């Protein structure tokens, strides 16, 4: 076949794309197809045979499994807390370091320490901090005369979830900080200088220049925060194991326990499919909202 007088070599592009397609099929598409298939079966993960149950797993998840939807609600709370508190603090620190503070490299390194730590280690450290008897938090409260506020933070149903959310936000703060800081680097300095000449104070420059310019970065940070917090697992396992009761149960811990403690692999796989679809929908909605804001 000729194209512009030259023979068209169809095999060459395919040759370069084939390794990537092979990896995608083996580690992406094939596991997804198998996961989706297993979700229609009742299987203990050990027996060579599986019992086909059709949509029964999905019907039970959507209409009968209150614990599952409670865990989803907990994950949504943690995600909302992180998206508001964590990202607001990260943006504030990024602006502060970018504008006023010297030793930027030092602060960038310090703020990025939490994300590079093992999540299990982070969970165990904070479990010690929250400990009712010898934890640092209660010790400080007693030292400043606020001993009446001391409590078993992770064993109290009223404080366990917010305690986990705080740790999750602390751990993810560094990633959000670096992304916001990188976004600030590409905003033209001339915009701030022109606004300053026109009499705009620091707050107006922040609201009318910094925030609109960071909308694409904020969108990416929000999506990463949402996906990360909705799939939180090691922190919860290390700190509370979903307790007390089900007060800190999240979808991934529910899936794990259903598969490896109750040995209902088919049901756990159906829960994983539902969680994946939910994350996809949330990401698409967030992208759509962000684009709508960008067009304004």
C-alpha positions, -999 to 999 in steps of 0.1 A, spaced: 0 0 0 13 34 -10 10 66 10 26 98 -5 46 77 -29 62 56 -2 53 20 10 34 21 42 51 -1 68 22 -12 90 42 -37 110 67 -12 124 43 8 146 27 -24 159 61 -37 168 68 -7 191 33 -8 206 32 -46 212 53 -47 244 31 -21 261 -1 -38 249 12 -72 262 19 -57 296 -15 -40 297 -32 -72 287 -14 -94 312 -14 -71 342 -45 -49 334 -71 -63 311 -69 -100 319 -70 -95 358 -100 -72 353 -119 -97 332 -111 -125 357 -122 -103 386 -154 -94 370 -161 -131 361 -154 -144 396 -178 -118 411 -207 -139 397 -196 -170 416 -196 -182 452 -160 -194 458 -139 -199 489 -106 -192 471 -93 -227 476 -117 -252 461 -111 -260 424 -147 -255 415 -169 -224 418 -207 -221 422 -224 -197 398 -248 -174 416 -254 -148 389 -263 -113 403 -269 -126 439 -236 -111 452 -244 -77 437 -280 -78 450 -268 -86 485 -243 -57 484 -267 -31 472 -298 -41 492 -288 -62 522 -252 -54 533 -255 -25 557 -219 -29 569 -206 -24 533 -224 9 530 -213 20 564 -177 14 554 -183 34 522 -197 62 543 -165 61 565 -143 63 534 -163 92 521 -159 110 554 -121 104 554 -119 116 517 -139 147 524 -119 155 555 -86 151 535 -98 171 505 -108 200 527 -84 200 556 -53 183 541 -54 202 508 -62 236 524 -32 232 547 -10 220 518 -20 250 497 -13 274 526 21 259 532 30 259 495 21 296 492 40 304 524 72 286 513 70 299 478 65 335 488 82 343 521 102 316 536 139 309 530 155 274 530 128 262 506 147 229 499 147 221 536 110 227 540 102 207 509 121 178 523 105 180 557 69 182 543 76 152 521 88 129 549 53 115 558 45 102 523 77 82 520 72 64 553 57 30 554 19 32 560 21 4 585 49 22 604 29 54 604 -2 36 617 17 20 645 34 53 655 1 71 656 -15 42 675 11 48 702 5 85 701 -33 79 706 -28 53 733 -50 61 764 -25 52 791 9 61 778 2 80 745 19 113 739 -14 131 731 -31 123 764 2 130 782 3 165 767 -33 171 775 -27 163 811 4 184 812 -15 215 801 -44 209 825 -68 194 799 -68 159 813 -106 158 811 -102 156 773 -79 126 775 -96 95 762 -89 62 743 -90 79 709 -90 48 688 -113 27 711 -139 54 715 -166 51 687 -170 89 688 -134 97 681 -120 67 663 -129 77 627 -118 113 630 -85 101 645 -79 79 615 -89 108 591 -64 131 608 -36 106 603 -46 99 567 -45 137 560 -11 141 578 3 113 557 -9 127 524 0 163 531 34 161 515 22 150 481 -4 177 480 21 203 491 47 194 464 20 194 437 7 228 447 43 241 451 51 229 416 19 246 403 30 279 418 63 278 399 45 281 365 23 311 374 39 342 356 54 366 382 43 394 359 7 388 369 14 394 405 35 425 398 8 440 376 -19 433 402 3 449 429 8 480 407 -30 482 403 -34 482 441 -44 446 448 -34 435 482 -20 400 490 -55 385 496 -69 398 463 -38 385 444 -43 351 460 -80 349 452 -80 363 417 -46 350 404 -33 321 425 -65 302 430 -77 304 393 -42 295 380 -41 264 403 -74 250 393 -59 223 371 -34 213 398 -62 214 425 -82 191 403 -54 166 400 -46 168 438 -83 163 446 -86 133 423 -55 117 438 -67 125 473 -101 110 466 -87 78 450 -61 74 477 -84 79 507 -112 59 493 -88 30 491 -71 35 525 -61 2 540 -28 -2 558 -34 27 582 -68 13 593 -54 -22 597 -24 -9 617 -44 15 639 -78 -1 645 -84 -31 622 -118 -15 615 -128 -12 651 -142 -5 676 -170 -26 661 -173 -13 626 -167 23 634 -136 26 613 -143 0 587 -136 11 552 -143 -7 518 -109 -22 513 -108 -36 549 -142 -50 543 -131 -66 510 -100 -80 527 -119 -95 557 -146 -110 534 -119 -127 512 -92 -138 537 -112 -141 570 -146 -153 558 -133 -170 526 -160 -155 504 -138 -146 475 -166 -143 450 -185 -119 472 -153 -99 480 -146 -96 443 -181 -82 437 -174 -56 464 -141 -47 447 -160 -42 414 -185 -20 430 -158 1 447 -139 4 414 -171 16 396 -178 41 424 -142 55 422 -145 58 384 -178 77 387 -165 100 414 -134 108 393 -155 116 362 -178 138 382 -149 157 397 -133 162 363 -166 175 349 -170 199 377 -135 211 374 -138 217 336 -170 236 342 -152 259 367 -123 263 343 -146 275 315 -159 302 337 
